[in-house]
């Protein structure tokens, strides 16, 4: 019995120290983090109190509902896609790859956001939900040389270990939230290529490009201990455009504050999906996504964080259907590109309802 116990403990120690889980900040980096005003009692904090769940929801309720599942959580047919145009561009153009991964090309600069291309958004590819049929139309090797990879936070559906390994030699700069750089360094990225930003901090790694980190309402963590790294949205200023890169966030006053401080925006890219009333503080409901775009004073709204993985209990197309109805009601101009479809903000705006009848 003792041998079994020792073997189990050693196995767990080996597994939990695998590189896929990354590494928490330590040493001088951690000492500096402890001085930040959004880091208290050993972890990063949201601007508003953000419990994991409402008081009237129990973990047992969540487990039962998740075990029940939803047969409509995945589409019955193949998700359509278009062939992307990945050539460099002076004018702003964007290609959405599904979920929260997209490529921005502007001022001859290639910016890849939250790159996730594996079959499963999981530390191990034999565990977890699979990507929808038809969404595997592109691989990391198909991507062009990158100037910047932007990582909003360290969850598995936004930061993928093996993808970063494939990108590290074809990317000039990595920009991310405070603390996330510890994962990247652990995975072999040169520290000189990494810029970490706290909320309100700015970075201009190249001419005509400026990133400003802004608050989000979420959490972080790749193993058991949460909130050792920060989560952020970002304001992207180019020579001609101002774009809000929303990442994961529950609805809160930070959208209106960011709109007043940095808006108006030509485009707000906001998460729309993987929500539930059992975790309403860390992901927005579709109606809130529309309101957030109004708070930000955005000309166009691009909903992402849907269309590739089933990470919640709603129908796979429920987020976009509800959002479209609310956007029409509030006169919000939304963009709905197919996966892989490259579009600009100057002409031929993508507005087809391609998800119907899938």
N, C-alpha and C positions, 0 to 999 in steps of 0.2 A: 504493500500500500504506500509506503514511504517513497518508493522508487517512482510510482505513478505520480504522486504529488510533486516530487522534485522535477520530473520530466514535464509535467503540465506547467509548472511555474517557469521553467527555462524556456519552454516553447512560447509562452505568452510574452516573456521578456524579449525574445527574438522577434516575434511578430510585431509587437508594439514599438520596436525600435527600427522597423523597416523604413527606408528613406521616403516611401510614399506618404507617410504621415507628417513629414517635414520636421521642423524644429522650432521651439519657442525662442523668442529673443532672450539673450543672456548677456552677462558681462557689462561693458560700457553701454551697449545699446539698451539693455534693460534698465540700467541706472538712469539713463536719459528719459526713457519712457515714464518712469515713476515720477518725474517732475512735471509731466503734462497735466493740464487741468481737466482733461476728460479721462484720466486714469486715476481711480481711487479704489482703496481696499483690495488691491491686487488684481484689478482688471479694468478694461476699458468700459465706459458707460455711455449710454445714449443720453441725449439732451433731456428727454422725458422718461419718466419711470416706465420701463418696458418689461412686464412680466412675461414669462414663457407662454402662459395661457391665462384666460379669464378665471376668476375665482370659482365660478360655477361649473367649470370643466375639470374633470379628473383625468389622470393619465390612463386609467382603466377605460374610460369612455373613448379616449383617443385610440387606444389599442384595439378595442372592439370594432370601432368604425373602420380602422385601417385593415383589419383582418377581413372584414366584409367585402371591401374593395368596391370597384365600379367597373362593370363590363364595358362601359362607354368611355373609360379613361384613356383608351387608345383608339385611333381611327381604324375603321374597317378596311380602308383602301390605302394605297400607296400615296404618301405625301408628294405632291408635284414639286419640281424645282426647275430653275433655269440655269443656263451656263453663265457663270459670272464673268465680268470683265475686270481682270485684276491688273490691268496696265496702270501705270502711274498717271496722275492727273493734276492739273493746276486747280481746276474748279472742284468743289466738294462733291464727292460721290461716296456711296455706302453700299456694302453688300452684307446682308444678314444671312448667317449660316444656320440659324435655328437656336432656340433657347436664348442665351445672352451673349453669344459669340458673333461678332461682326467686324468687318474691315472698313475703316475710314481711309479714303485716299484724297488728299488735298495738298496744294502747294508742293506737289511732287514728293510728298511724304506719305508713307504707309504706316497706319496705326491699327494694330489688332487688339481688340478688347475681349477680355475674359475668354481666352481660347480653350474650348472643350470639344474634342472630336471623337472620343472613345465611344464604344457601344453602350457603356454604362457609366453614369456619373458617380463612380464608386471607387474606393481605394483598391478594390480587387475586381477584375473583370468577370469573375464567376459569381458575383453577388450583386443584386440590385436590379432595378428596372432597366429594360432595354430601350434604346432609341426607337422611334417610330420607323416603320418601313418607308424607305425612300429618302431618309434624311442623311444617309451616309454617302452623299454624292461627292464629297471632297475630303481630302486627307491633309495632314499637316505638310506633307511633301509637295502638295499642289500649290501651296501658298508662295507668293513672291518674297523676295528679300524684304525684311521689315526694318523700319527705322525705330518704331516704338511698340512695345507690348505693354498694355495697360491692364492691371489686375485690380479689381475693386475690393476683393476680400478673399479669404482663404478657404471657402467651402469647396467641396469636390466638384460641384457643378459650375464653378467659376475658375478654379485653379487645378490643373491636371498635371501630375508629376511627369509622366512620360512625354506629354506634349511639350512641356517646358524644356525637357532634355533635347527634344528635336529642334526647338526654336532657339536655343541659347547661342548657337554659332551663326544664325542667320538674322539676328536681331541686334541693333546697335544699343538700344536703351530699354530698360524696364522701369516703369513708373507704377507705384503701388501705395497702399496705405501703410502707416507706421506699423512696424513689426513683421509684416509679410516678407520683407527682405530676408529675414532669418531663414525662411523656407528656401528661398532662391539661392542664397549662399550655400546652404547645406546641400543643394543639388548641383553645385558647381558653377553657378553664375558669378562672374567677376564682380566684386563689390563696386568697382568703379562704374559699372554699367547700371547700377540700381539707384533709383531715387525714391525715398519714402517720404510721404507727405502726411502731415496731420491736418485736420480740418482748418481751412483758411490759408494754408501754406501753398506756395506757387512754385512751379518749375517751368523753365523754358529750355528744353534740351536742344532745340534746333530753331533756326530762324523762322519767324511767322507763326510759331506754335507756342501756346502757353496753357498749362494745366493748372487749375486751382482745385484743391480738394475741398469738398463741401460735406456737411453732415448727411447721414442717412440714419434710419431707425431699424437696426438689425442686430446681428450678433456674429461671432466668428468661432472657429475651432475645427480641428481636423481629427481629434481623438476624444479624450474625456474632458479636458479642462478647457472651458470656453473663455472667449474674450481676452485672450493674451495678445491678439493682434487687432488692428482697427479695421473697420468697414467704412467705406466712403462712397459718395457720388463724386463726380468731377465736372467742372466747367472747362470746356475746350474752346479756346479762342484761336481762330486762324486769321489769315490776312483779310478774309471777307465775311466769315461766319462766326457765330457763337452758338455752341451746341451744349446741351445738358446731357451728360452721361449718367443715367440714374442709378444703375445697379439695383441691388435688393434693398427694399425699405418698406416699412409700414408707413401709413399716412400720419403726418404730424405737421407742426407749424414750420418746420425747416424748409418746406417747399416755398411757402410764401416769403420767408426771409431771404432765401436764395434768389427768388425772382426779383425782389426789391434791390438786393445788393448787386446782382450780376445780370439780370434780364434787361431787355427782352431777349428771348432765344429764338433763333431761326428754327431749331428743332429740339424737342425734348424726347429722349429715348428712355422709356420707363418700363419697369417690369410689370407684366400683366399675366399672372398665372401662378400656380402652386400655392394658392391661398385657401383658407378655410376659416369659418367662424370660430374654430377651436384654437387657432393661432392668429388672431386678427391684428396683433400689434407689430408683427415682423414682416408681413407681406400685405400688400394692398388688395382690397376687393376691386373689381374692374371699375365700378362707379367712382371709387376714390382715385384711380389712375387718371381718369378724365379731369377730376377736380384738381389734381396735382398739376396737370399741364396748364390749367387756367391760373393756378397760383404762381406758376413759374413764368407766366406771360410768354408762352411759346406759340409760334406761328403754326407749327405742325407737331403732331404727336406720333411717335413710332412706338407701338407696343411690342415688347420682346418678353423673354422668359416664358415662352410657350411654344408649341409647335414641334417639339422634338422629344421631350421626356415626360413621363408621367410621375410627378413627384408630389401629387396631392390627390384628393378624392373627387374632384369635379370632372365632368365630361371634358374630353380633350379640347373641344372647341368652345366650351362655355365662356372662357375669359373673353375671347374676341367677339363673340355674339353679344354679350352684355355690354362690352365696351363700345361697340359700334352703335348700339341703340342709345346709350347714354351720350355719346359724342354727338349724335344727330340731334338729340334733345337740347344739348347745351351749345350747339353750333361750334364744336371743336373739330378742326380739320385733321383727320387721321390719315396715316400712310400705312398701307397693308401689302408690302412686297411679298412675293413668293420667296421661298428659300433660294438663295443663290442669285436672286435678281439684283443686278446693280442699278442703282438709280441716283439721280442728282436732284437738287432742289430747284432747278431752273426750268425743267420741262419734263413732260411725260411722267408726272407723279404717279406712283403705284397706288391704285385705289380699288382694285378688283376684289371681290369676295371669293377668293379661290378655295376657301375651306368648305364651301357649301357642297353637300352631297358626298362628302368623303366618309 
